[in-house]
Amino acid sequence: MEGSNNGMPNINGVMYDWSCVKAAIAGTPTIGVTAIDYEDKQDIQKAYATGRLPFGYGKGRIDCSGKITAYKEEVEAWQKASPTGRLQDLPLFDINVSYLPENGKIVHHILKGCKFINNNRKPKGGDTKIEVELDLMIMDIDWGKKR
């Protein structure tokens, strides 16, 4: 396993930051996204035989999930594309997340087969902008390597 930054030196100490993150939903670049959170989890169980310590392990299903936060204006545009006006009724879409630092290694992740699973608005007094956090169902995450 290589060291941090995939063996690439940090140029002038520059690290990945929010400004290098670019997102495209269903192939359309989005500028109103303020946060994106995604992960995959796998059921991994120890297998026991004689004795008290594990003999090995088994791997089960992989479950992908995530959240996306965007300004209300961006969410309204997505909603307008829905055939029923509900975000949950949009067809499956991919989200491309790219990390494009000034100097260093470009990284691409693809969140495949996404669907919004909720639709909400939570404005409150004093807001100078309205952000909407939406949960995602994700079928698979391509972390940039072939499996």
C-alpha positions in Angstrom: 0.0 0.0 0.0 1.4 3.4 -1.0 1.8 6.3 1.3 -0.5 9.3 1.4 -1.5 11.2 -1.8 -0.9 8.0 -3.9 2.9 8.6 -3.9 2.5 12.1 -5.3 4.2 14.9 -3.4 2.1 17.8 -2.2 3.2 20.7 -4.4 3.9 23.7 -2.1 1.9 22.0 0.6 -1.4 22.2 -1.3 -3.9 19.6 -0.2 -7.4 18.6 -1.5 -10.0 21.1 -0.3 -13.6 22.0 -1.0 -12.7 24.3 -3.8 -11.2 21.4 -5.8 -14.5 19.4 -5.7 -16.7 19.4 -8.8 -20.0 17.5 -9.1 -22.1 16.6 -12.1 -25.6 15.1 -11.7 -26.9 13.1 -14.7 -24.0 14.6 -16.7 -24.9 18.2 -15.9 -22.4 20.2 -13.9 -23.9 21.7 -10.7 -22.6 24.8 -9.0 -25.2 24.9 -6.2 -23.9 21.9 -4.2 -22.5 22.8 -0.8 -21.8 19.3 0.6 -21.7 15.7 -0.6 -21.3 12.7 1.6 -21.1 9.1 0.3 -19.9 5.8 1.6 -20.1 2.1 1.1 -20.3 -0.5 3.9 -19.8 -4.2 3.6 -21.1 -6.9 5.9 -17.9 -8.7 7.0 -18.3 -11.4 9.6 -15.7 -13.5 11.4 -15.9 -17.2 10.9 -15.2 -19.5 13.9 -14.1 -23.1 14.0 -12.5 -25.0 16.9 -11.0 -22.8 19.6 -11.9 -19.3 20.6 -10.3 -17.2 17.9 -11.6 -16.6 14.4 -10.6 -19.1 11.7 -11.3 -16.7 8.9 -14.0 -14.3 7.6 -16.8 -14.0 5.1 -17.8 -11.1 3.0 -21.5 -10.2 2.4 -23.5 -7.5 0.8 -22.2 -4.0 0.0 -24.6 -1.1 0.9 -23.9 2.3 -0.6 -25.5 5.5 0.8 -25.1 9.2 0.8 -26.4 12.7 1.2 -26.2 15.8 -0.9 -26.7 19.4 0.3 -27.5 22.1 -2.3 -29.0 25.5 -2.4 -32.8 25.6 -2.8 -32.4 27.1 -6.3 -30.5 24.0 -7.5 -32.9 21.6 -5.9 -35.9 23.4 -7.5 -34.2 22.9 -10.9 -33.8 19.2 -10.3 -37.4 19.0 -9.1 -38.6 20.8 -12.3 -37.0 18.0 -14.3 -39.2 15.4 -12.5 -42.2 14.1 -14.5 -44.4 14.4 -11.4 -42.7 17.3 -9.6 -41.4 14.9 -6.9 -37.6 14.5 -6.6 -38.2 10.8 -5.8 -39.7 10.3 -9.2 -36.7 11.3 -11.2 -35.2 8.4 -13.1 -31.9 6.8 -11.8 -29.0 9.1 -12.3 -25.2 9.1 -11.7 -23.3 11.7 -9.8 -19.7 12.3 -10.8 -17.5 13.7 -8.1 -14.1 14.9 -9.2 -11.3 16.3 -7.0 -9.3 18.7 -9.2 -6.5 20.2 -7.1 -4.3 23.0 -8.4 -1.4 20.6 -8.4 -1.5 16.9 -7.7 -3.5 13.8 -8.6 -7.0 14.2 -10.0 -9.4 11.7 -8.5 -12.9 10.8 -9.9 -15.6 8.9 -8.1 -18.9 7.9 -9.7 -22.0 7.4 -7.6 -24.0 5.0 -9.8 -27.7 4.5 -9.9 -28.7 7.3 -7.5 -32.2 8.3 -6.4 -33.4 10.9 -4.0 -35.2 9.3 -1.2 -36.6 12.4 0.5 -37.7 15.9 -0.4 -37.7 18.7 2.2 -37.3 22.4 2.8 -36.4 23.7 6.2 -36.1 27.5 6.0 -35.8 29.4 9.3 -35.7 33.0 10.5 -32.5 34.8 9.8 -31.5 32.6 6.9 -29.6 34.5 4.2 -29.6 31.4 2.0 -31.6 28.2 2.1 -29.8 24.9 1.9 -31.5 21.6 1.4 -30.1 18.2 2.6 -31.3 15.2 0.6 -30.7 11.6 1.3 -29.5 9.4 -1.6 -30.0 5.8 -2.5 -26.8 4.7 -4.3 -26.6 1.4 -6.2 -22.8 1.4 -6.5 -19.7 3.6 -6.0 -16.9 3.5 -8.5 -13.9 4.6 -6.4 -11.7 4.9 -9.5 -10.4 1.4 -9.7 -11.7 -1.6 -11.6 -13.0 -4.4 -9.4 
